[in-house]
Amino acid sequence: MNRIIPHIQFLLSQHDCVIIPGWGALVADEHSARIDGLTALPPRRTVGFNGSLDHNDGLLASSISRREGVTYQAAGKVVSDSVEMMKSVIELTGNFEIPRVGRFKRAAGGAILFTPDENRSLVNAPFYGLDALKLPVDNTVAENVAADNPRVLLRSVVKAVKWAAVIIVIFMLGVIFTTPVIFDKETHFQASIAKPVTKSVLLITPPREEPETVEIVAKPLPEKPKVKATVQPSTTVAPETSAESEKPVKTKEERSRRSSIPDDRRMNHDDQYFLIVGSFDTRQEAENWIAKRAWEKLDIIEYDGHHRVFAASGNTLKSVTQYKKQFAAIHPGTWVFCK
């Protein structure tokens, strides 16, 4: 199966235009509900093809990179190889089909023709089940039209328009209450392109005060005199901070995260793959961020004008991704960088 077909199907359900580099663009067009004579037609989406839009806008490669966990360069290679396979298939057989989207066919002059799959189309999924309806017709309308009675005809038309408005409202309510909302549970593995937000915590230790004498008067009891007691006022002492932590370890969960950091990681700048936990514009920002997390034993690699903080390195993708789960629990935006 062509590796880019599932991505094309998904992107068409979310976007109005999906460009296949070197092939063309699939363009979705939405039509509102309308009345054709005495028939109420529901809203729908149709898809067309434009062979002149074949530049690489990065949408398809980005989807492959996120879903398969590979670099953008590797995803671009998957796209180019898949397009070459599509060209070979249509060259040999004259046809190429993207299920539930449409079929491509080579014409006699070499042009590629596209026929959408209107019966099973994915682009029309939001309006699935909405069929055309025949509007009710009063038999007296035809009689009055034959008798050339314009007033009765006008009243009948107004009545038909009111019925059409009611049916359209029912259509829209059905769309609102029956369309499912899909949540992608895998997006939390996607790396953010924004700079990580860091927070500095300033701990202030209140000054120690001199003990004071507090007089405690007990409830009068037989043969029990008043007593005096010296009470040391309680003082809150802030936990000691060090260069190895950004903030004090207060919970079992934080202590568990620190203990789960592996010590057998490679931290070699000459390796090919790096497990990235942060990215900064300047080296000073990266060093300040690392200083607050010294217990994670991080390092900096400079590449393409970026100062990326990495937690592990290796010459194979597997040797780096084995640590991704431990660091993703601390840094949700953890991702793999390849030179």
N, C-alpha and C positions, 0 to 999 in steps of 0.2 A: 504493500500500500504506500502511496506517495505520502511522505512525512508532513508536507505542508497542507494537505487537504483538511484535516481537523482544525487547523488554525484558521484557514480561510472560512470554514463554516462558522466557527465561533465569532470571528471578527465581523462577519457580515451581520450577525444578530445584534452587534453592539455599535457598529459604525455605519455610516452612509456610503463610504468609499473604501475599498480594500485594493491596493495596488500590488500586482504580482510582477516584480522586477523582470524586465525582459520579455514579458508576455502581454500585459494589459491591465486594465482596472475594471473591477466589478462595482457598479454603482447602484445603490438602492434608492428608490424613489417612493415616497409615501403619498397616498391619495386619501383624501377625507371622505367621509360618508356623504352620499348624494342621492338624489331622486331622479330616476330616468323614466319619464312617463308616469305610469302607475306602479313602478317597482322601486323599492328602497334598497339601495346598494350599501353594504357595510364598508368601513374603512379597510384599506389594504396596502401592502408594500410590494413593489415589483423590483426586479433586478435586471440591469442591462450591462452591456460590455462596451468599453472604449479601448480599442487597441493602441491608440496614440499615447495613452498615459501609462508608460512602462518604466518610468524612473523609479529609483529606490528611495522611498520615503522612510524606511526603517521600521514601519509598523509591523510587518510580517516577521522580520528578524527579531524584533524585540519580544514578540509573543513567544517565539521558539526559545529564546534565551531564558525567559522567565519560567516557562513550563518545564523545560528539560534541564535547567540548571547548568547551562554552558555559557561561554563567553559570547559577546556580540559578534566577534569575528567568526567563531565556529558556527553560529546560527546563520550568518550570511552565506557561509559555504554550503549549508544544508539547503538554503533557498535556491542558490544558483544550480546545485546538482539536481534538485527536484524539477526546476523549470526546464533544464536540458532533457530530463526524462519525459516531461510532458510534450516537448517538441518532437522527440523521437517517436512517441506513441502516435501522435496525430500525423506524423509524416508517413508512418507505416500503415496505419489503419484508416486514417482520414477522420477519426473521431476521438474525442477525449471528454469524459464526463466527470463532473464533481457532484457526487450524490446529494440530492435535496437542494441543489443550487441551479444546475443547468448543464447543457451539453454544448461542447465546441465542435465545429465541423469545418473542414477546409473546403473552400469554394474552388471553382474551376480556375479562377485567376490567381489563386494563392492566398486570398484573403480568408480570415478566420471569422466564421459566423457563429453567433451564440443564440441558443434557444433556452429560455428559462424553464425550470421545472415548476409550473404554477400549481400543480396538485399537491406536491409534497414540499414546497419551498420553505426553507428555514427562515428566510427573511420575513415571511408573513405569519410566523408563529404567534406574535402578540394578538392577532385577530382570528386565530384558529377557532372554527365552530360558528362564526357569524355568517349566516347565509342571507341571500337576497330574499326580500319579502314582497309579496303582492299586496298593494293597498286595497282596502274595501271599496267597492263601486256600488253606488245607489242606482237601481234600475230606472228610477224616474229621471236620472240625468240624461240618459240617451233619448228618452221620449221628449223632454223639454228642448234638447239640442235640435232634434228633428223638427220641432215646432218653432224653432228660431226664437227662443225665449232667453235673452242674454242675462237677465237678472237671476233666474234660477241657475243658469250655468255658472255665474260668478259665485253664488252661494255654495255651489257644489265644489268648486275649485278651492275656495277658502276652507271648507270642511276637510277636503283631502289634504291640504297643507298642514292643518292642525294635527290630523292623524299622523302625518309623516314626522312632525316635530316630536310627538309623543314616542314614536317608535325609535327615533334617533336617540332620545334621552335614555330609553331602555337599553339600547346598544351600548352607550357609553358607560352606564352603570354596570352592565355585565362585564365590560372590559376591565373596569376598576376593581371589581370584587372577585374576578376569576383569574386575573393575570398573576402568576406566582412571582415572588421576589427571590432571586437566586443570590446566595452569598458564596463567594469563592474562599474556601477555607485555606487555600494554599498561598494567598497573597502575603501572609505574614512571613514567608520565606524570601520575598522580594527585597532587594537592596534599595534603600532610598537614595535618591540623587541629591537630596538636600544635606547641608552640613549638619552634623550631629549637634544637638543642643546639650550643653553642659551646664551644670548648676554647682555653684560653690556654696558650701555650708560653713558659716562662721560660728564657732562654738565659744561662748563667753562664760568664763567661770566667775560666779559672783564672789565678791570679797568675803573673807572669813571674818565674822563678827565675834566680839568678846562675849563670853558666857554671861547670861543675865540670871538673876535670882527671881524665881517666880514663886509667889506665895500661894499655896493651895490650902483652901479652907474646907475641911471635911464637914459633912453634915453632923450636927451635934449628936453624940452617942454617950451613953453612960460611961463615965470615967475615961473619956478619950479627949485629950487636949488637942489644941490646934497644932499642926505640924508645918514645918517649912522644908521645902525640897529645892535643890538646885538642879535645874534642867538645862542640858546642853542644847541650844537651838539647832535644829536640823539644817544642814547646808547641802546644797546640790552641787556635786562635783562633776564637772563635765568629763566625759571619757577622754583619755589621752589620745591625741592624734599623732600620726607619724606620716612619713613620706610614702609609706607602703599602702595607705588606704585613703580613699576619697572621703569616707564618712565612717563613723564607728559601726562595728558589727553588733547590731542589737537583737537580731532575730535568728532563729535556727535556720531559716531559709537562706539568709546571707552567709552564715557560716558554712552551710552545705555547698553553696555555690563556690566559695573560695576553696573548699577542700576538693571540689570536683575538677579544678584546673589541673590538667595533666602536666607532668614534668619531663616527659620524654619527647617533647616537640623539637623539630628542627627549626632553627632561626638563621637561615643562611641566605644572604642577599644574592648569591649566584644561582639560586634555584629558579625554576620556571613558574611554579604555582605558589600563591600566597593567600592565606585566609585573612581577609580584610575586615576589621571591626570599626574603622573610622577613617575619614578622609578630610584633609585640611588644606587651606590655600598656602600657608606658610609653615616652615619647620618649627618656629617658636610656638605656634598654636598646638602643633602635634606633640612637642616635648612637654608643654604644660599639661596637656590632657593625660599623657602617659605618667607624668610624675604623681598624679592623683590616683593612679591605678598600678602602682609598682608591684603589687602582689600578683598581678596577672602576667608580669614579665613580657611586656610588649616591645616592639621595635618599629622603626620607620624605614619605608622604602620610597625613594623619590623616582617618579616616572611620569612622563608627559606633563610636567609642570604641576603635578599633584604630590602631596606628602601624605601617603597612606600608612596607617598604623596596622601592622599585621601581628597575628598571634601564633602563626605556624607557617612553615614553608616546606616545599618538597618538589621533586622532579616529576611526580605523577599526581593526577587529580585525586586519586583514591587516598594517597598519603596525607592530603590536606583536608579532604572532606570528612575524614574520620573524627576530626575535632570540632566539626561545625556545630553539632548538637550541644556540646558543653558551653561553647561561647555564645550560641544563639539565645541561650537562656538568660545571658547577661546583656548581650547586645543584639536586639532583634533584627537589626539591619546587616548582620554578618553575611559576607558573600566571598566568592573565590575570584581572584585576579590572576590572569595569565599574561606573562610578558609577550 
